[in-house]
């Protein structure tokens, strides 16, 4: 069966092209080789230029970031408004009470990014411990070890060198003024308000004792 098909193919090639089967297949192979060479030489440059054109078109479509806006001194609740959920507002984040504009790294700190939970917060403790737990999303760094404090310092240097500082976190009134009573101040007040002992009683008793002793000494002298 296969031999019959091969014989039929050779007869067809000779009848339609006037060439022998060997010559026909040689020309066909040369044509395929020439097509491959042309594709490699010119196809890669055209594809790279097309890719470059697409990348440039994507950059043109992206709107330039607005310059950082100073927010001044704001509370932690006000900082939550800049967590990236509102695209019209800048993306802010704080370290050790210092607020930075991280809008240029929205892919990391914006919604859906790997560090999105840090945005709109002072995440000093979480950065120091490299923690993603909600309990560590705070600016309280008390109780941290030396290695954790060093890691936090590295993060702060990174933010200072890469992002623009736009404000600070407002401290609570009790912390700022120190109005919260302490144990020592309470104890001092208790001592100050305690009733004083009768200071006049003791001197009177001492005076009576001295007079009695003097009288007894005089009687002995008279005897």
C-alpha positions in Angstrom: 0.0 0.0 0.0 2.8 2.4 1.0 4.8 1.6 -2.2 1.7 2.3 -4.3 1.2 5.7 -2.7 4.9 6.5 -3.2 4.8 5.6 -6.8 1.7 7.6 -7.3 3.3 10.7 -5.6 6.4 10.4 -7.9 4.3 10.2 -11.0 2.3 13.3 -9.8 5.4 15.3 -9.2 6.8 14.5 -12.5 3.5 15.1 -14.3 2.8 18.5 -12.7 6.3 20.0 -12.2 8.3 18.2 -14.9 11.0 17.6 -12.3 12.3 14.3 -10.9 11.2 13.6 -7.4 14.8 14.0 -6.1 15.1 17.5 -7.7 11.7 18.5 -6.4 12.4 17.6 -2.8 15.9 19.3 -3.0 14.3 22.5 -4.1 11.6 22.2 -1.4 14.3 21.7 1.3 16.2 24.8 0.1 13.1 26.9 0.1 12.3 25.9 3.7 15.9 26.6 4.8 15.8 30.1 3.1 12.4 30.9 4.9 13.9 29.9 8.3 17.0 32.1 7.8 14.8 35.1 6.8 12.5 34.6 9.8 15.4 34.4 12.2 17.2 37.5 10.9 14.2 39.8 10.4 11.4 38.3 12.6 13.3 38.7 15.9 14.0 42.4 15.3 10.4 43.1 14.3 9.1 41.2 17.4 11.4 43.1 19.7 10.4 46.4 18.2 6.8 45.5 18.6 7.4 44.5 22.3 9.2 47.8 22.9 6.3 49.7 21.3 3.8 47.9 23.5 5.9 48.7 26.6 6.2 52.4 25.6 2.4 52.5 25.0 1.8 51.1 28.5 4.1 53.8 30.0 2.3 56.5 28.1 -1.0 55.3 29.4 0.2 55.4 33.0 -0.5 58.7 34.7 2.5 60.4 36.4 2.4 60.4 40.2 1.5 63.7 41.7 4.2 65.3 44.0 4.0 64.3 47.7 1.7 66.4 49.8 2.6 67.3 53.4 -0.1 66.2 55.8 1.5 67.6 58.9 0.7 66.1 62.3 -2.2 63.7 62.1 -3.7 61.0 64.4 -3.5 57.3 63.7 -7.2 57.2 62.8 -6.6 59.9 60.2 -3.7 58.0 58.8 -6.0 55.0 58.1 -7.6 57.1 55.3 -4.4 56.8 53.3 -4.3 53.0 53.0 -4.7 52.9 49.3 -8.4 52.2 49.1 -9.1 55.6 47.7 -7.0 56.0 44.5 -7.3 59.8 44.7 -5.4 59.9 48.0 -1.7 59.3 48.4 -0.5 56.0 49.9 1.1 56.6 53.3 2.8 54.5 55.9 4.6 55.4 59.2 7.7 54.2 60.9 8.5 55.3 64.5 5.9 58.0 64.2 7.3 59.4 60.9 4.9 59.3 58.0 6.2 58.6 54.5 4.5 58.7 51.0 5.0 55.2 49.5 2.7 55.9 46.5 5.5 55.0 44.1 5.6 51.5 45.5 1.8 50.9 45.2 2.4 47.4 43.8 3.9 46.5 47.2 1.9 48.5 49.7 -1.3 49.1 47.7 -4.4 46.9 47.8 -3.5 43.4 46.7 0.2 43.9 47.4 2.3 41.7 49.7 2.7 44.5 52.3 -0.8 46.1 51.9 -1.6 45.5 55.5 1.1 48.0 56.5 -0.4 50.9 54.6 -2.2 53.5 56.5 -0.6 52.5 59.8 2.5 52.9 61.9 3.8 49.3 61.4 7.1 49.8 63.4 6.6 46.7 65.6 5.6 44.5 62.6 8.6 45.6 60.6 11.0 45.0 63.5 9.6 41.5 64.0 8.9 40.8 60.3 5.4 39.9 61.5 2.1 40.0 59.5 -0.1 39.6 62.6 -2.7 42.2 63.4 -1.5 42.5 67.0 1.9 43.8 65.7 0.5 46.5 63.5 1.3 49.2 65.9 3.9 51.9 66.6 4.6 50.5 70.1 8.2 49.1 70.1 8.5 48.5 73.8 10.0 45.2 74.8 11.8 44.6 71.5 15.2 43.0 71.5 18.4 44.5 70.1 18.2 42.5 66.9 14.6 43.6 66.3 15.5 47.2 67.0 18.4 47.0 64.5 16.1 45.6 61.9 13.7 48.4 62.5 16.5 50.9 62.1 17.4 49.4 58.7 13.8 49.8 57.6 13.8 53.4 58.7 17.0 54.1 56.8 15.5 52.5 53.7 12.4 54.7 53.9 14.4 57.8 54.6 16.5 57.2 51.5 13.7 56.1 49.1 10.5 58.0 50.2 9.5 61.5 51.1 8.5 62.3 54.7 5.2 64.0 54.7 4.2 64.2 58.4 4.2 62.8 61.9 1.7 60.9 64.0 0.0 63.0 66.7 0.6 61.6 70.2 -2.3 61.1 72.6 -2.9 64.0 75.0 -2.1 61.8 78.1 1.3 60.9 76.6 2.1 64.4 75.4 1.3 66.2 78.6 2.1 63.5 81.1 -1.2 64.2 82.9 -1.9 60.6 83.8 -1.2 60.2 87.5 1.6 57.8 88.4 2.0 55.6 91.4 4.7 57.8 92.9 2.6 61.0 92.5 -0.4 59.3 94.1 1.7 58.2 97.1 3.2 61.6 97.5 -0.3 63.1 97.5 -1.5 60.6 100.2 1.5 61.5 102.4 0.9 65.2 101.9 -2.8 64.9 102.8 -2.4 62.6 105.8 -3.2 64.2 109.2 -0.1 65.5 111.0 0.7 64.4 114.5 0.1 66.8 117.4 3.6 68.4 117.5 2.8 70.5 120.5 2.1 67.6 122.8 5.6 66.2 122.9 7.4 69.4 123.9 5.0 69.9 126.8 5.7 66.5 128.2 9.4 67.0 127.9 9.2 70.4 129.7 7.2 68.8 132.6 9.8 66.1 132.9 12.6 68.6 133.0 10.9 70.7 135.7 10.2 67.6 137.9 13.8 66.5 137.6 15.1 70.0 138.6 12.8 70.1 141.6 14.0 66.8 142.9 17.6 67.9 142.5 17.0 71.1 144.5 15.4 69.1 147.4 18.5 66.8 147.6 20.7 69.8 147.9 18.7 71.3 150.7 18.9 68.0 152.7 
